């Protein structure tokens, strides 16, 4: 094993571990500064694996003793692990190590957070607990004994023994070390039960700090709904007698799917009407489902190596998207997923951080927990389902689970289940996993008065390390509309596999059979966002307005409105004149349509993000000016508010939700629409409605929307102070208070606002949630502020990433992606961003996490 911490690891170099692990017995003697971990691991040689030295990973652990079959040994120990001579037969490895959870600020492995011991072992955290083959293809049964005076001692599996000062847990299902979990602390349970389809009763509990018990009901309801849905939709039943969720306040990610003991960032499990918004209720529902669904897609069937990460994450994201679609509105969910993909993953695909869904190499695996692996990976899974159909999809999934339960597998194993089910070759489809970049789908039309032709041409731009791209299999859903608004060709799925595909429609015959006048059809392209591609099609403004009014596909109806607003913003941000009449009229027609879901209307009212417009200008060969983009957006909002004020007021009034708060989709949709209207109306009534809503609000959704509306028009100081006074003792709500100020700051004040907030007594920069509450909105929610020509935000971001890196390198590395579009902008901004990146890179003892990310961003 190399000691060079910056050496790349390649997929092509994979070799199986030369030993099998039959059993792992761990004893933890917990202490904040000096926890002792005793391990007893039963190894046996794997004759099918290539021979190699016996190496166990280990980082930040102090070896006290080691023995093989009871005989002491003296391994060769480095800062990356140990090597040792071992017999060529089954043997028992025993070791005792010491670690310091209190000093583990990286929050990987076993760490201490506000008096609670907790673990995070994915991807490579277990090596910070004890010496072990910390790789996902080494599966073993674990039995764990925890010794401590703390009242709650939890681990994976089922409880088997407990007494004064100890608890023992046994997990009968083999698992990789990254799924190991331990929690110990003074926690309170909120309990429930779930009866599986086979009649077994499973004990459920969410463990929280005292005082947070009233915030657990939604989490438990979401968990039960997830368990029921997975049984009904995929036939997957939970296997243990108990399922625990623990909420911790210091956590790098959102949540972790450890078998039987999910550990959650408290922000993604705790919710009450007074403290969480509708969006957070929905997010909690989805994340709890996601982590539960990992029980089969990730735990029972896991990854052979970390290059296969999307095998569990992309697949499970797709499953949680299905779940939310079934629980709420499928069209709205599809639009929201596309918005996320386009805003963040397309940006990733188009910049220096582009990489395939299955990367070929990495230095630090934590840097590849990306939107490409998760969200694009989910899109690839969704395309597979569209191509094979519902019946073959379920049959392929069943075969996959049947074949590989208890195994660590690859993308090839996943695809083989469907190839065998369908009897078809999926080699070309597999290119989606190996080719980086967002494909472009160029569309040209031809009409001769009788026949209509569409010529589709696919291409994928070069990305770092991949200059040449091969054609992909792209499912393209297409419909054709008659000028009278009716469909003449319903949704048809075209399976495009060549570089160019020509589709020919006999419109004269179709119209004759439907009793219509022969007329040029209007194409509705990529319905339902059937593939993660960019459609390049010069469509007249009038045609987008027509589709916004008539398209039967909800996604494309929303897309048409989006195209109208993008057209206006792109022109105005480039200093050109643009007519917004079609957009305003289209929004008016949508708001007046009583058949549309309020949540859908709210999405139509939203404008493209400033980063979206910057991407569009850059793609057109223009240099985006963040200040001009921001001004264009503000002017268009003012225009919509002015033209539609009476209708917005009427819509606002009609979508008030009476009675006690409920997070259900119907009520949440109405509040979403009303709050969109409120934001626009505040520009006309000087914030009167927003101030009234803030004063009368009985839930966080209404309070936060009102406060946001006020801050966005330069008001709300009194409400902001009241909010802080009311919620200063609730960390999750205070995260919102920090974020809102940075997001709504005037561009020229954004860096100053963020800097001021870092001096607030409640700003704990070592807590990931609190750090992100200031710097994530600065980088993502206020682009004009981040890219202010002064460069103050660049300097501030670099200062804090340098400070954070030695404490929590994972969060620092992710924060550096704020600079990943540096080449997009003018020379002055480029020079300032490059200088900030270089200053980070020149920092002594920079972590491998941050060094790899910054080097990739700079193109080194």
C-alpha positions in Angstrom: 0.0 0.0 0.0 1.6 3.3 -1.0 2.3 5.9 1.7 2.0 8.7 -0.9 -1.4 10.3 0.1 -1.8 12.0 -3.2 -1.4 8.9 -5.4 -4.3 8.1 -7.7 -6.3 5.0 -7.4 -7.5 3.5 -10.7 -10.5 1.3 -11.5 -8.4 -0.8 -13.8 -6.1 -1.7 -10.9 -8.8 -3.5 -8.9 -7.8 -6.7 -7.2 -9.8 -8.7 -4.8 -8.7 -8.8 -1.1 -6.7 -12.1 -0.6 -8.5 -13.1 2.5 -12.1 -13.6 3.5 -13.5 -12.3 6.8 -15.7 -14.8 8.6 -16.5 -12.9 11.7 -15.7 -9.5 13.4 -16.0 -9.1 17.2 -15.4 -5.5 18.4 -15.3 -4.2 22.0 -15.5 -0.4 22.6 -14.4 1.0 25.9 -15.6 4.5 25.3 -13.7 7.6 26.5 -13.8 11.0 24.9 -10.0 11.3 24.6 -8.9 7.7 24.8 -11.4 5.1 23.5 -10.0 1.6 23.4 -11.1 -0.7 20.6 -10.5 -4.4 20.8 -10.9 -6.4 17.6 -11.0 -10.1 17.0 -11.2 -10.9 13.3 -11.4 -14.3 11.7 -9.5 -14.4 8.4 -9.1 -17.2 5.9 -7.2 -17.2 2.6 -9.3 -16.6 -0.6 -7.8 -19.0 -3.2 -9.6 -17.1 -6.0 -7.9 -13.8 -5.2 -4.4 -12.8 -6.3 -1.7 -13.1 -3.7 -0.6 -9.9 -1.9 0.9 -8.8 1.4 -1.5 -8.8 4.4 -2.4 -5.1 4.7 -5.0 -3.5 7.0 -6.0 0.1 6.7 -5.6 2.4 9.7 -5.4 6.1 10.1 -5.2 8.2 13.3 -5.2 5.1 15.4 -2.5 4.1 17.9 -1.7 0.4 18.0 -1.3 -1.0 21.5 -1.0 -4.7 20.8 -1.6 -7.2 18.1 -1.7 -11.0 18.0 -2.3 -13.9 15.6 -3.9 -17.0 17.2 -3.0 -15.6 20.6 0.7 -15.1 19.8 1.9 -11.4 19.9 3.1 -9.9 16.6 4.9 -6.7 15.7 3.4 -5.3 12.5 5.0 -2.7 10.3 2.8 0.4 11.0 2.6 3.6 8.8 0.2 6.5 8.9 -1.9 4.6 6.3 -2.2 1.2 7.9 -0.1 -1.9 8.8 1.4 -4.9 7.1 2.2 -8.2 8.8 3.3 -11.7 8.1 0.4 -14.1 8.4 0.0 -17.9 8.1 -1.3 -19.5 4.9 -4.4 -20.9 6.7 -7.4 -19.5 8.6 -6.3 -17.4 11.6 -7.6 -15.1 14.3 -6.3 -11.6 14.2 -6.5 -9.6 17.5 -5.6 -6.0 18.1 -6.1 -3.3 20.6 -6.0 0.3 19.6 -6.6 3.7 21.1 -8.4 6.6 19.4 -9.6 10.1 20.5 -13.2 10.7 19.4 -13.1 14.2 20.9 -10.2 15.3 18.7 -11.8 13.9 15.6 -13.0 17.1 14.0 -13.1 15.5 10.5 -16.3 13.7 11.6 -15.2 10.5 10.0 -14.8 7.3 11.9 -15.8 7.5 15.6 -16.2 11.1 16.8 -17.8 13.0 19.6 -20.4 15.7 19.1 -21.9 17.7 22.0 -21.5 14.7 24.4 -22.7 12.1 21.9 -20.4 9.4 20.4 -21.2 8.8 16.8 -19.8 7.2 13.7 -19.6 8.0 10.0 -17.7 5.3 8.1 -18.6 5.8 4.5 -16.5 5.9 2.5 -13.3 5.2 4.4 -14.0 6.1 8.0 -13.7 2.7 9.6 -10.0 2.8 9.2 -10.1 5.6 11.8 -11.6 3.2 14.3 -9.3 0.2 14.1 -7.1 -1.7 11.6 -9.2 -3.5 9.0 -9.5 -4.1 5.3 -11.6 -1.0 4.8 -13.0 -1.7 1.4 -16.6 -2.4 0.3 -15.9 -5.8 -1.1 -14.9 -7.3 2.3 -18.2 -8.4 3.9 -18.5 -10.0 7.4 -20.8 -10.5 10.2 -20.2 -8.1 13.1 -20.8 -8.5 16.8 -20.3 -5.4 19.0 -19.9 -4.8 22.7 -20.0 -1.2 23.9 -18.8 -0.4 27.4 -19.8 3.0 28.8 -21.8 4.7 31.6 -23.8 6.6 29.0 -27.5 5.6 29.1 -28.0 4.7 25.4 -25.6 2.4 23.6 -26.5 1.5 20.0 -25.0 -0.4 17.1 -26.0 -2.3 14.0 -28.3 -5.4 13.9 -30.3 -6.7 16.8 -29.7 -6.2 20.6 -28.5 -9.4 22.2 -27.4 -8.4 25.7 -27.3 -5.4 28.0 -26.6 -4.5 31.6 -25.1 -1.9 33.8 -22.5 -0.1 31.7 -22.6 -2.3 28.5 -24.7 -3.4 25.6 -24.1 -6.0 22.9 -25.4 -6.1 19.3 -25.3 -8.7 16.7 -25.8 -8.1 12.9 -26.5 -11.5 11.3 -26.2 -10.1 7.8 -22.7 -9.7 6.3 -21.7 -6.1 5.6 -18.7 -4.0 4.6 -17.1 -1.9 7.2 -18.5 1.4 5.7 -21.9 0.3 7.0 -20.7 -0.1 10.6 -22.4 2.3 13.1 -22.2 3.1 16.8 -24.0 5.8 18.8 -23.7 6.4 22.5 -25.1 9.2 24.6 -28.0 10.7 26.6 -30.8 10.3 24.1 -34.5 9.9 24.2 -36.5 7.5 21.9 -39.7 8.1 20.1 -41.0 4.6 19.3 -43.4 3.0 16.9 -43.8 -0.4 15.1 -44.2 -1.7 11.6 -45.7 -5.1 10.6 -44.1 -6.5 7.5 -46.0 -8.3 4.8 -44.9 -11.6 6.2 -46.3 -10.7 9.6 -43.1 -9.8 11.5 -43.3 -6.8 13.9 -40.3 -4.5 13.6 -39.6 -2.1 16.4 -38.9 1.5 15.2 -37.3 4.3 17.1 -35.9 7.8 16.4 -33.4 8.8 19.1 -33.0 12.5 19.8 -31.8 14.9 22.5 -34.2 15.7 25.3 -36.6 18.4 24.1 -36.7 17.3 20.5 -39.2 14.4 20.9 -42.0 16.5 19.5 -40.1 16.8 16.2 -40.1 13.0 15.4 -43.6 12.2 14.3 -43.1 13.0 10.7 -39.9 11.0 10.5 -41.6 7.9 11.8 -44.6 8.3 9.4 -42.1 8.7 6.6 -40.2 5.6 7.6 -43.4 3.5 7.8 -44.5 4.8 4.4 -41.1 3.9 3.0 -41.2 0.3 4.3 -44.7 -0.2 3.0 -43.9 1.3 -0.4 -40.7 -0.8 -0.9 -42.7 -4.0 -0.1 -45.5 -3.1 -2.6 -43.4 -1.6 -5.4 -40.2 -3.8 -5.3 -41.2 -6.7 -3.1 -38.4 -5.9 -0.6 -39.0 -6.7 3.0 -36.9 -5.5 6.0 -34.9 -8.3 7.6 -34.0 -7.2 11.2 -36.1 -7.0 14.4 -35.4 -3.3 15.0 -34.8 -0.2 13.0 -33.2 2.8 14.7 -32.6 6.4 13.5 -30.4 8.8 15.4 -30.3 12.6 14.9 -26.9 14.2 15.5 -26.1 17.9 15.1 -22.6 17.5 13.7 -22.6 15.5 10.5 -20.8 16.1 7.2 -23.6 14.7 5.0 -27.3 14.4 5.1 -27.7 10.9 6.5 -26.2 7.4 6.4 -27.8 4.1 5.7 -25.9 1.9 8.2 -27.8 -1.5 8.6 -30.5 -1.1 11.2 -29.0 2.1 12.6 -29.4 5.1 10.3 -27.5 8.2 11.5 -29.0 11.4 10.3 -28.0 15.0 10.3 -30.6 16.5 12.6 -31.7 18.9 9.9 -33.0 15.9 7.9 -35.1 14.2 10.5 -36.4 16.8 13.0 -39.5 18.6 12.0 -42.4 20.5 13.5 -44.8 23.0 11.9 -43.2 25.8 13.9 -39.6 25.0 13.0 -39.6 23.3 9.5 -40.8 24.5 6.2 -42.9 22.5 3.7 -39.8 21.9 1.6 -38.0 20.5 4.6 -40.9 18.2 5.4 -40.8 16.9 1.9 -37.0 16.6 2.0 -37.1 14.7 5.3 -39.7 12.3 3.8 -37.5 11.7 0.8 -34.2 11.3 2.7 -35.6 8.9 5.2 -37.0 6.9 2.3 -33.6 7.1 0.5 -31.7 5.7 3.5 -34.3 3.0 4.1 -34.3 1.9 0.4 -30.5 1.4 0.7 -31.4 -1.6 2.9 -31.5 -3.5 -0.4 -29.8 -1.2 -2.9 -26.5 -0.7 -1.1 -26.6 -2.9 2.0 -28.0 -6.3 1.1 -26.4 -5.8 -2.4 -23.4 -3.5 -2.1 -20.6 -2.1 -4.3 -17.5 -4.1 -5.2 -15.4 -1.0 -5.1 -16.0 2.8 -4.8 -15.9 3.3 -8.5 -19.3 1.5 -8.5 -20.7 4.1 -6.1 -23.6 5.1 -8.4 -24.7 1.4 -8.4 -26.1 2.1 -4.9 -26.5 5.9 -4.9 -27.9 6.5 -8.4 -30.2 3.5 -8.1 -31.4 4.5 -4.6 -31.9 8.2 -5.7 -34.1 6.9 -8.5 -36.1 4.8 -6.1 -36.6 7.7 -3.7 -37.7 9.9 -6.6 -40.3 7.2 -7.5 -41.4 7.2 -3.9 -41.9 11.0 -3.7 -43.7 10.9 -7.0 -46.2 8.4 -5.6 -46.5 10.3 -2.3 -46.9 13.7 -3.9 -47.2 15.0 -7.5 -45.3 13.1 -10.1 -45.1 16.0 -12.6 -44.0 18.5 -10.0 -41.4 16.0 -8.7 -40.1 15.5 -12.2 -39.7 19.2 -12.8 -37.9 19.6 -9.4 -35.5 16.8 -10.2 -34.7 18.4 -13.6 -34.2 21.8 -12.0 -31.6 20.3 -9.6 -29.9 18.3 -12.4 -29.6 21.3 -14.7 -28.6 23.8 -12.1 -25.8 21.7 -10.5 -25.0 18.5 -12.4 -25.0 20.1 -15.9 -22.7 22.8 -14.4 -20.4 20.0 -13.1 -20.5 18.2 -16.5 -19.6 21.4 -18.3 -16.6 22.4 -16.2 -13.2 21.2 -14.9 -14.9 18.8 -12.4 -16.6 16.7 -15.1 -16.4 13.0 -14.6 -18.3 9.9 -15.7 -21.0 8.4 -13.5 -18.4 5.6 -12.9 -15.1 7.5 -12.6 -11.9 5.9 -13.8 -9.7 7.2 -11.0 -9.6 9.3 -7.8 -7.3 10.5 -5.1 -9.9 11.0 -2.4 -13.2 9.1 -2.8 -15.0 11.7 -0.7 -14.7 14.0 -3.6 -16.8 11.8 -5.8 -20.0 12.0 -3.8 -21.2 14.3 -6.6 -24.3 15.3 -8.4 -23.0 13.2 -11.4 -22.8 10.0 -9.3 -26.2 10.6 -7.6 -28.5 12.6 -9.8 -27.1 11.8 -13.2 -26.8 8.2 -12.0 -30.5 8.3 -11.1 -31.3 9.6 -14.6 -29.4 6.7 -16.2 -31.4 4.2 -14.1 -34.6 6.0 -15.1 -33.6 5.8 -18.8 -33.1 2.0 -18.4 -36.6 1.7 -17.0 -38.1 3.7 -19.8 -36.2 1.5 -22.4 -37.2 -1.9 -20.9 -40.7 -1.1 -19.7 -42.4 -1.6 -16.4 -42.7 -5.4 -16.5 -39.1 -6.1 -17.5 -37.9 -3.5 -15.0 -39.5 -5.3 -12.1 -38.3 -8.7 -13.4 -34.8 -7.4 -13.9 -34.7 -5.9 -10.4 -36.0 -9.2 -8.9 -33.3 -11.1 -10.7 -30.6 -8.7 -9.6 -31.6 -9.1 -5.9 -32.0 -12.8 -6.2 -28.5 -13.2 -7.8 -26.6 -10.9 -5.6 -28.1 -10.8 -2.1 -25.1 -10.7 0.3 -22.6 -9.8 -2.5 -20.5 -6.8 -3.6 -21.1 -6.2 -7.3 -20.5 -4.0 -10.3 -22.3 -1.9 -12.8 -21.9 -4.9 -15.2 -23.7 -7.2 -12.8 -26.6 -4.7 -12.6 -27.0 -4.4 -16.3 -26.6 -8.2 -16.8 -29.8 -8.8 -14.9 -31.7 -6.7 -17.5 -29.8 -8.0 -20.5 -30.7 -11.6 -19.4 -34.3 -10.7 -18.6 -34.8 -9.1 -21.9 -32.4 -11.0 -24.1 -30.8 -7.8 -25.4 -27.4 -6.2 -25.5 -26.9 -3.3 -23.2 -23.2 -2.6 -24.0 -23.9 0.7 -25.8 -26.2 1.8 -23.0 -23.4 1.2 -20.6 -21.6 4.2 -22.2 -23.7 6.4 -20.0 -21.6 5.1 -17.1 -18.2 5.7 -18.7 -18.7 9.0 -20.7 -18.6 12.3 -19.0 -20.4 15.4 -20.2 -24.0 16.4 -21.0 -25.1 15.2 -24.5 -26.6 17.8 -26.9 -29.6 16.8 -28.9 -29.8 19.0 -32.0 -33.2 19.0 -33.6 -34.1 20.2 -37.1 -37.5 20.1 -38.7 -38.7 20.0 -42.3 -42.3 20.5 -43.6 -43.4 20.2 -47.2 -47.1 20.7 -46.6 -47.9 17.0 -46.3 -44.9 15.3 -44.5 -43.2 16.4 -41.4 -39.6 15.3 -40.6 -37.5 15.7 -37.5 -33.8 15.1 -37.7 -32.2 14.4 -34.4 -28.4 14.6 -34.0 -26.6 13.7 -30.8 -23.2 14.9 -29.7 -21.3 15.3 -26.4 -18.7 18.0 -26.0 -15.1 17.1 -24.9 -14.5 16.9 -21.2 -11.2 16.7 -19.1 -9.5 13.5 -20.1 -12.2 12.5 -22.7 -12.0 14.3 -26.1 -13.8 11.8 -28.2 -17.3 10.7 -27.5 -19.3 7.8 -28.9 -23.1 7.8 -29.6 -25.3 6.9 -26.6 -28.6 5.2 -26.4 -31.0 8.1 -25.7 -34.8 7.6 -25.1 -36.5 10.6 -26.7 -40.2 11.0 -25.9 -41.9 13.0 -28.6 -45.5 14.2 -29.2 -46.9 16.4 -32.0 -49.6 19.0 -31.5 -52.1 20.4 -34.1 -52.3 24.2 -34.2 -55.8 23.8 -32.7 -54.1 22.6 -29.5 -55.0 18.9 -29.8 -52.5 16.1 -30.1 -52.2 14.4 -33.5 -49.3 12.1 -32.3 -49.3 11.1 -28.7 -46.2 10.5 -26.7 -43.9 8.1 -28.6 -40.6 6.9 -27.2 -37.8 7.0 -29.8 -34.8 4.8 -28.9 -32.0 6.8 -30.5 -28.7 4.9 -30.8 -27.0 6.4 -33.9 -25.5 9.8 -34.2 -28.4 10.9 -36.4 -32.0 9.7 -36.5 -34.7 10.9 -39.0 -38.3 10.7 -38.0 -40.9 11.0 -40.7 -44.7 11.7 -40.1 -47.4 11.6 -42.7 -49.3 14.6 -41.3 -51.8 14.7 -44.1 -52.9 11.2 -43.4 -53.0 11.7 -39.6 -55.0 14.9 -39.9 -57.4 13.3 -42.4 -58.1 10.4 -40.1 -58.7 12.8 -37.2 -60.9 15.1 -39.1 -58.6 18.0 -39.0 -57.2 20.5 -41.5 -53.7 19.7 -42.7 -51.3 22.0 -40.9 -47.7 22.1 -39.8 -47.5 20.4 -36.3 -45.8 21.8 -33.3 -43.3 19.3 -31.8 -43.2 18.6 -28.1 -39.7 17.3 -27.5 -38.1 15.2 -24.8 -41.4 14.8 -22.9 -41.1 14.1 -19.2 -37.4 15.0 -19.6 -36.9 11.5 -20.9 -33.1 11.8 -20.9 -30.5 14.1 -19.2 -29.6 16.0 -22.4 -29.7 19.6 -23.7 -32.1 20.0 -26.6 -30.8 22.5 -29.2 -33.8 23.6 -31.2 -34.6 27.1 -32.5 -38.2 27.5 -31.5 -40.1 30.8 -32.2 -41.4 32.7 -29.1 -44.9 32.2 -30.3 -44.5 28.4 -30.3 -43.3 28.4 -26.7 -46.3 30.4 -25.8 -48.5 27.9 -27.6 -47.0 25.0 -25.8 -47.3 26.8 -22.4 -51.0 27.1 -23.2 -51.7 23.7 -24.8 -49.1 21.0 -24.3 -50.6 17.9 -22.6 -47.2 16.9 -21.2 -46.8 18.7 -17.8 -43.0 18.9 -18.0 -43.0 20.4 -21.4 -45.7 22.8 -20.5 -43.5 24.1 -17.7 -40.5 23.9 -20.0 -42.2 26.2 -22.5 -42.7 28.9 -19.9 -39.2 28.4 -18.7 -38.0 28.9 -22.3 -40.0 32.2 -22.5 -38.4 33.6 -19.4 -34.9 32.4 -20.3 -35.2 34.1 -23.7 -36.1 37.4 -22.1 -33.4 37.1 -19.4 -30.7 36.0 -21.8 -31.3 39.0 -24.1 -31.6 41.5 -21.3 -28.5 40.2 -19.5 -26.6 40.7 -22.8 -27.8 44.2 -23.1 -30.4 43.5 -25.8 -34.1 44.4 -26.0 -36.6 41.6 -25.3 -40.4 41.5 -25.4 -41.9 39.9 -22.3 -45.5 40.1 -23.5 -45.8 36.4 -24.3 -44.3 35.4 -21.0 -46.6 37.6 -18.9 -49.7 36.4 -20.9 -48.6 32.8 -20.5 -48.2 33.1 -16.7 -51.6 34.8 -16.6 -53.2 31.9 -18.4 -51.5 29.3 -16.1 -52.6 31.2 -12.9 -56.2 31.3 -14.2 -56.3 27.6 -15.1 -58.4 26.0 -12.3 -57.4 22.5 -13.4 -53.7 22.9 -12.7 -52.0 21.9 -9.5 -51.0 24.9 -7.3 -47.5 23.5 -6.9 -47.2 23.4 -10.7 -48.3 27.0 -11.0 -45.7 27.9 -8.3 -43.0 26.4 -10.5 -44.2 28.3 -13.5 -44.0 31.5 -11.5 -40.3 30.9 -10.7 -37.7 32.4 -13.0 -34.5 30.6 -14.1 -31.6 31.0 -11.7 -28.9 33.5 -12.3 -26.4 30.7 -12.7 -28.7 29.2 -15.3 -28.6 32.4 -17.3 -24.8 32.6 -16.9 -24.5 29.0 -18.3 -26.7 30.0 -21.2 -24.7 33.1 -22.1 -21.4 31.1 -21.8 -22.8 28.3 -24.0 -23.7 31.0 -26.6 -20.1 32.2 -26.6 -20.8 35.4 -24.6 -19.1 36.4 -21.3 -21.8 36.5 -18.6 -21.9 39.6 -16.3 -23.4 38.5 -13.0 -24.4 42.0 -12.1 -26.3 42.4 -15.4 -27.9 39.0 -14.9 -29.1 39.9 -11.5 -30.5 43.3 -12.7 -32.3 41.5 -15.5 -34.0 39.1 -13.1 -35.0 41.9 -10.7 -36.5 43.9 -13.6 -38.5 41.0 -14.9 -39.9 40.3 -11.5 -40.9 43.9 -11.2 -42.6 43.7 -14.6 -44.5 40.6 -13.8 -45.6 42.0 -10.5 -46.8 45.3 -12.1 -48.7 43.6 -15.0 -50.3 40.9 -13.0 -50.8 42.5 -9.6 -54.6 42.0 -9.4 -54.3 38.4 -10.5 -51.4 37.7 -8.1 -53.4 39.2 -5.3 -56.4 37.1 -6.1 -54.3 33.9 -6.4 -52.6 34.8 -3.1 -56.0 35.1 -1.3 -57.4 31.9 -2.9 -54.5 29.8 -1.8 -54.5 30.5 1.9 -54.8 27.3 3.8 -57.1 27.4 6.8 -57.0 25.2 9.8 -54.2 23.3 11.5 -50.9 22.9 9.6 -50.5 19.8 7.5 -47.4 18.9 5.4 -49.5 17.0 2.8 -48.9 17.8 -0.9 -52.2 19.6 -1.5 -51.7 22.1 1.4 -48.0 22.5 0.7 -48.7 23.3 -3.0 -51.2 26.0 -2.0 -48.7 27.6 0.4 -46.0 27.4 -2.3 -48.1 29.2 -4.8 -49.3 31.8 -2.3 -45.7 32.5 -1.2 -44.6 32.9 -4.8 -47.3 35.5 -5.2 -46.3 37.2 -2.0 -42.7 37.6 -3.1 -43.9 39.4 -6.2 -46.7 41.4 -4.5 -44.2 42.8 -1.9 -42.6 44.7 -4.8 -45.9 46.5 -5.2 -47.3 46.9 -1.7 -44.0 47.9 0.0 -44.1 44.6 2.0 -47.5 45.2 3.7 -48.8 41.7 3.0 -45.5 40.1 4.0 -45.4 42.0 7.3 -49.0 40.9 8.0 -48.2 37.3 7.2 -45.1 37.3 9.4 -47.2 38.6 12.3 -49.9 36.1 11.9 -48.0 33.0 10.8 -48.4 29.9 12.8 -45.8 27.8 10.9 -42.3 28.2 9.6 -43.3 28.0 5.9 -45.3 31.2 6.2 -42.9 32.9 8.6 -39.8 32.3 6.5 -41.5 33.2 3.2 -42.7 36.5 4.7 -39.3 37.3 6.1 -37.6 36.5 2.7 -40.1 38.7 0.8 -39.3 41.6 3.2 -35.5 41.2 3.0 -35.6 41.0 -0.8 -37.1 44.5 -1.0 -34.6 45.9 1.5 -37.0 45.8 4.5 -37.6 43.3 7.4 -35.0 44.5 10.0 -37.6 44.4 12.8 -38.8 40.9 11.7 -35.2 39.6 11.4 -34.4 40.7 15.0 -37.7 39.2 16.2 -36.9 35.9 14.4 -33.5 35.8 16.1 -34.9 36.5 19.5 -37.6 33.8 19.1 -35.4 31.1 17.7 -31.9 31.7 19.1 -32.0 28.4 21.1 -32.9 26.3 18.1 -29.8 25.6 15.9 -31.7 24.3 12.9 -33.9 27.4 12.7 -31.0 29.7 13.3 -29.3 28.1 10.3 -32.2 29.5 8.3 -31.7 32.9 9.8 -28.0 33.0 8.8 -28.7 31.7 5.3 -31.6 34.1 4.5 -29.4 37.2 5.2 -26.7 36.1 2.9 -29.0 35.0 0.1 -31.0 38.2 0.2 -28.2 40.7 0.6 -27.6 43.2 -2.2 -24.8 41.9 -4.4 -22.4 44.7 -3.3 -23.1 43.8 0.4 -23.1 40.0 0.2 -19.5 39.4 1.2 -19.7 42.0 4.0 -22.9 40.4 5.3 -21.3 36.9 5.3 -18.2 38.3 7.0 -20.3 40.0 9.6 -22.2 36.8 10.4 -19.0 34.9 10.9 -18.5 37.1 13.9 -21.9 36.4 15.4 -21.7 34.5 18.7 -23.9 31.7 17.3 -21.5 31.1 14.3 -19.8 27.8 15.1 -17.6 27.3 12.0 -16.7 23.7 13.0 -20.4 22.7 12.8 -21.0 21.7 9.1 -24.6 22.9 9.1 -23.6 26.3 10.5 -20.6 26.7 8.2 -22.8 25.9 5.2 -25.6 28.2 6.4 -23.3 31.2 5.6 -21.0 30.1 2.8 -23.4 27.9 0.7 -25.8 30.8 0.0 -22.9 33.1 -0.7 -21.6 30.8 -3.4 -24.9 29.4 -4.7 -27.9 31.6 -3.8 -26.3 35.0 -4.4 -24.2 34.7 -7.6 -24.0 38.4 -8.2 -22.7 38.8 -4.7 -20.2 36.1 -4.9 -18.9 37.4 -8.2 -19.0 41.1 -7.2 -16.2 42.7 -9.2 -14.3 43.7 -6.0 -13.4 40.0 -5.4 -14.2 40.4 -1.7 -16.3 37.2 -1.7 -13.5 35.2 -3.3 -11.0 36.3 -0.7 -13.5 35.6 2.1 -14.3 32.1 0.8 -10.6 31.3 0.4 -9.8 32.5 3.9 -12.4 30.3 5.5 -11.7 27.2 3.4 -8.0 27.5 4.4 -9.0 27.8 8.0 -11.5 24.9 7.8 -9.3 22.4 5.9 -7.2 21.1 8.7 -10.3 20.7 10.9 -12.7 19.2 8.4 -11.1 18.6 5.0 -14.3 17.0 3.5 -16.4 20.1 4.0 -13.5 22.4 2.8 -13.1 20.4 -0.4 -16.8 20.6 -1.2 -16.7 24.3 -0.5 -14.0 24.8 -3.0 -16.4 23.9 -5.8 -17.8 27.5 -5.5 -14.9 28.4 -7.8 -15.5 25.7 -10.5 -16.9 28.2 -13.1 -14.0 30.6 -12.8 -13.1 30.2 -16.5 -16.6 31.4 -17.5 -16.2 35.0 -16.5 -14.3 38.1 -17.6 -10.5 38.5 -17.2 -10.8 40.5 -14.0 -12.9 38.0 -12.2 -10.9 35.1 -13.6 -7.7 36.5 -12.2 -9.2 37.1 -8.7 -10.7 33.6 -8.6 -7.5 31.9 -9.8 -5.5 33.9 -7.2 -7.9 32.7 -4.5 -7.6 29.1 -5.7 -3.8 29.3 -5.9 -3.6 30.7 -2.4 -5.6 27.6 -1.2 -3.4 25.3 -3.1 -0.2 26.9 -1.7 -1.4 26.4 1.9 1.1 24.2 3.8 -0.1 20.7 4.7 -3.3 21.1 2.6 -5.4 17.9 2.9 -5.6 15.5 0.0 -9.3 16.2 -0.2 -9.0 19.9 -0.9 -5.8 19.6 -2.9 -7.4 17.2 -5.4 -10.5 19.4 -5.8 -8.6 22.7 -6.2 -6.1 21.1 -8.6 -8.9 19.7 -10.8 -10.7 23.1 -10.8 -7.5 24.8 -11.9 -7.0 22.1 -14.6 -3.7 21.0 -13.1 
